[in-house]
Amino acid sequence: MESINLNWLRRTRRQRHLTVDRVAELVGRDRTTIWRYENGSTPLTVDMLFRLLDIYQLSILDVLVKESGGDH
């Protein structure tokens, strides 16, 4: 199974030299919502995920993480 790695949100925003305020402006949300996405306290909708991927110039494959089934 695969899941979304939320660690990329803040890291990529900073690498792109974008502020929380600028990302909030670009996606039409307030800065608190962006902060909550980055901290995992507000779930990303599919629409918002793809909007952020577009802003950060990433593909969905860049943020997918393979989950271990317990067998190592």
Backbone as a ProteinNet text record, in pm:
[ID]
protein_1_A
[PRIMARY]
MESINLNWLRRTRRQRHLTVDRVAELVGRDRTTIWRYENGSTPLTVDMLFRLLDIYQLSILDVLVKESGGDH
[TERTIARY]
84.8	0	89.1	39.5	114.3	36.5	108.9	45.3	122.6	65.5	129.1	221.1	342.9	439.6	421.1	368.1	342.3	468.1	578.1	702.3	748.9	709.5	753.9	693.3	577.8	507.5	594.5	636	715.5	852.9	915.7	1049.7	1050.9	956.8	952.8	916.6	822.8	787.3	910	986.9	1107.6	1213.2	1228.8	1324.8	1289	1159.9	1112.8	1109.4	1155.3	1159.4	1021.4	922.4	785	746.9	676.8	626.7	491.2	451.4	317.5	213.6	235.4	140.7	128.4	239.5	235.8	162.6	190.3	120.9	-28.5	-62.5	-203.6	-271.8	-202.8	-256.7	-276.4	-179.5	-186.3	-298	-330.1	-433.5	-567.5	-572.5	-698	-741.6	-643.9	-672.2	-600.5	-629.4	-557.3	-430.5	-339.5	-209.7	-221.5	-323	-342.7	-373.7	-451.9	-485.1	-360.5	-276	-151.3	-64.5	-53.1	24.5	-31.2	-163.2	-226.1	-201.7	-201.4	-166.2	-24.1	67.2	207.2	228.9	146.2	159.2	71.4	-8	-91.5	-217.7	-248.6	-369.1	-495.4	-479.4	-591.5	-560.1	-647	-618.8	-623.9	-534.1	-534.3	-643.2	-719.1	-811.6	-729.9	-783.6	-714.5	-692.6	-793.7	-782.9	-668.4	-661.7	-556.7	-419.2	-411.2	-285.1	-232	-317.4	-272.2	-243.9	-313.1	-281.1	-142.6	-112.3	19.5	129	102.4	200	231.5	129.9	149.4	236.3	205.8	283.6	428.7	449.8	584.2	654.5	586.7	641.6	688.6	599.5	624.9	518.9	548.8	448.5	401	291.9	238.7	341	419.6	520.5	629.3	651.1	751.7	713.1	584	539.2	477	470.4	418.2	524.5	479.5	568.9	515	600.8	560.5	552.5	440.5	424.3	464.5	538.6	581.7	465.5	454.6	350.2	389.5	501.1	544.6	656.2	671	780.4	900.2	1011.1	1131.9	1233.8
-118	0	123.9	230.9	355.8	464.7	561.8	675.9	801.8	914.2	1042.7	1077.7	1112.7	1158.2	1309.3	1351.6	1493.7	1572.6	1505	1575.7	1665.3	1632.7	1710.4	1850.1	1870.5	1998.3	2116.4	2115.7	2227.7	2232.8	2117.4	2112.7	2171.1	2129.1	2176.3	2323.3	2366.9	2509.8	2594	2551.7	2626.5	2619.5	2504	2490	2580.7	2603.6	2690.4	2837.5	2864.9	3001.6	3066.9	2986.1	3035.6	3045.5	3150.8	3164.8	3096	3069	3014.2	3110.2	3240.1	3340.4	3336	3318.5	3314.9	3190.5	3075.9	2953.1	2966.9	3022.8	3043.8	3130.8	3234.1	3322.7	3247.7	3166.4	3093	2990	2929.2	2826	2877.2	3002.7	3060.3	3013.8	2987.3	2948	3045.4	3035.2	3120.4	3049.6	3126.7	3073	2962.1	2970.9	2868.1	2733.1	2733.7	2609.1	2546.1	2627.9	2575.7	2517.7	2586.4	2537.7	2404	2393.2	2267.1	2153.7	2183.2	2080.7	2031.1	2124.8	2088.8	2007.9	2030.4	1958.2	1834.1	1810.1	1691.1	1699.1	1817	1828.6	1852.6	1890.7	1902.2	1814.8	1718.8	1631.2	1706.4	1669.8	1725.9	1661	1740.9	1685.7	1653.6	1572.3	1538.7	1665.3	1749.8	1875.3	1960.4	1976	2058.3	1995.2	1864.2	1795	1828.7	1819.2	1845.8	1993.5	2081.5	2224.3	2252.8	2191.6	2210.3	2146.4	2029.6	1966.4	2056.2	2119.7	2210.6	2330.1	2390.2	2504.9	2466	2349.1	2304.3	2231.6	2218.7	2154.1	2011.6	1935.3	1795.8	1707.5	1579.4	1483.2	1404.2	1335.5	1253.3	1145.8	1099.3	997.1	1048.9	1179.7	1239	1230.6	1217.7	1223.5	1093.7	993.1	864	787.9	718.2	638.4	497	403.4	263	230	171.4	128.5	-16.2	-45.3	-182	-264.4	-384.9	-475.1	-549.5	-509.1	-574.1	-675.3	-719.9	-810.7	-729.3	-751.7	-673	-755.7
0	0	0	-58.8	-63.6	6.9	61.8	126	89.8	127.8	100.1	216.4	185.5	284.4	301.8	415.8	437.7	472	497.8	530.7	416.6	295.7	180.7	177.4	242.1	230.8	274.6	398.1	449.6	383.5	371.3	313.1	171	89.6	-48.9	-55.7	28.2	29.3	59	156.6	192.7	82.9	20.4	-89.4	-206.4	-224	-333.6	-290.8	-168.8	-114.7	-112	-73.7	-62.1	84.8	119.9	256.3	267.4	390.5	414.5	358	378.1	328.4	176.4	107.1	-39.7	-89.9	-29.5	-69.4	-40.8	74.2	108	2.6	-40.1	-144.4	-275.4	-312.9	-439.2	-443.1	-328	-325.8	-273.3	-231.1	-185.8	-48	38.1	176.4	269.5	398.5	492.4	538.4	596.4	636.8	740.2	826.7	928.9	864.7	759.4	690.2	629.4	568.9	511.2	621.3	732.3	846.6	894.5	899.8	944	845.5	715.7	617.5	644.2	664.6	684.8	812.9	911.9	1038.6	1045.8	943.1	939.2	1023.1	1075.6	1158.5	1076.3	950	856.8	736.4	705.8	591.4	458.9	370.7	235.7	152.6	82.6	-16	-141.1	-226.4	-351	-432.4	-437.6	-512	-457.3	-326.3	-266.4	-286.6	-276	-299.7	-438.6	-539.9	-675.9	-699.5	-630	-640.5	-583.2	-468.7	-407.5	-493	-546.9	-635.3	-754.3	-808.4	-921.5	-880.4	-767.4	-719.1	-695.2	-634.7	-599.9	-714.2	-828.1	-947.2	-917.6	-853.9	-820.7	-884.3	-895.5	-939.5	-818.5	-833.2	-724.9	-686.1	-780.7	-751.7	-658.3	-658.7	-570.4	-422.9	-393.9	-255	-204.2	-290.2	-245.9	-167.8	-65.1	18.4	24.1	-1.1	13.3	161.2	201.8	340.2	351.4	452.4	476.3	528.7	480	527	652.4	713.7	834.7	810.3	686.8	652.1	612	676.2	645.7	575.1
[MASK]
++++++++++++++++++++++++++++++++++++++++++++++++++++++++++++++++++++++++

